[in-house]
Amino acid sequence: MEEEQQKLLQSYPYYWGYTPEEEYYKQQGITSSKSSFTTTRGLTLFTRSWLPTTTPPRAVIFMVHGYGNDISWTFQATPIFLAQMGFACFALDLQGHGHSGGLKAFVPDVDLAVEDCLSFFTSIKNLPRFHGLPCFLYGESMGGAICLLIHFADPKAFHGAILVAPMCRISDKVRPRWPIPEILTFLARFFPTLPIVPTPDLLYKSVKVDHKKVIAAMNPLRYRGKPRLGTVVELLRITDVLSKKLSDVSLPFIVLHGSADVVTDPDVSRELYEEARSEDKTIKVYEGMMHSLLFGETDENVETVRSDVLQWLNARCEGRTTDGD
């Protein structure tokens, strides 16, 4: 297992003991850059791009990570793969996450996060080199919820969405029982940043493969504290909003979920698929897979999910081919 860990670590340019960052991306056959984006509130957010080098991009994919995560460690395995397949990928660390500004893992207002993402994504879409290209959203867990809220904010802005284990609604299986939400809401008015909400470390409930748990835990930017009161109350609020608006989803989408996911509920993804009014919608529920579909599973399972995502994208990028098709 130690050999597998060392081999996997070499896949992360953040781990400077192996391959320098620029050289690593070159070995992967893509280019990557990092920058910053300043919001209308004056907050500085860290951004990354992953671009194909041998062919013009077939489409642009705008990506949103989940709670407590960031775009510079395990998350970026997916945009690297997609860039190798000819897609231009962009992402940002949400407020309070990764290298972005804000108190660590404090999400005071998801609507502001939606505004931040939409502003950044629009600035990229307006670049001349991407004019006329299909544009897709991609979100994992909380990022999936944010993608749907972006869609509600600007329903015609994107050609589709890839939703990986999205947090569309807090499952009744894990949602705190009355009167806990009411107590948390009351306390959050006075102590919103207090990290006291008792929850297990979701990393170990998300990642199936043991040596990948070790790699994920080594992320220097990962938040390891308890969820903050204000963050929990805000996620409860926004998922309540989403649960009432599933029938308003109209963009093409694919939703992917593991049947053994205990972080977000696959039954809620089934509800999204059934209730959405989108004419073009696809669902994949993978038997026995957990929350981290595109990193934490066995390599074989990860390839299965990647293949489904790629097939879905290929079918919606007319006439734009790469050697990966």
Buried (B, 14 or more C-beta within 10 A) or exposed (E): EEEBBEEBBEBBBBBEEBBEBEEBBBEBEBBBEEEEBEBEEEBBBBBBBBBBEEEEBBBBBBBBBBBBBBBBBBBBBBBBBBBBBBBBBBBBBBBBBBBBBBBBBBBBEBBBBBBBBBBBBEEBBEEEEBEEBBBBBBBBBBBBBBBBBBBBEEEEBBBBBBBBBBBBBBBEEEBBEEEEBEEBBEBBEEEBBBBEBEEEEBBEBBBBBEBBBBBBEBBEBBBEEBBBBBBBBBBBBBBEBBBEBBEBBBBBBBBBBBEBBBBBBBBBBBBBBEBBEBEBBBBBBBEEBBBBBBBBBEEEBBEBBBEBBBEBBBEBBEEBEBEBE
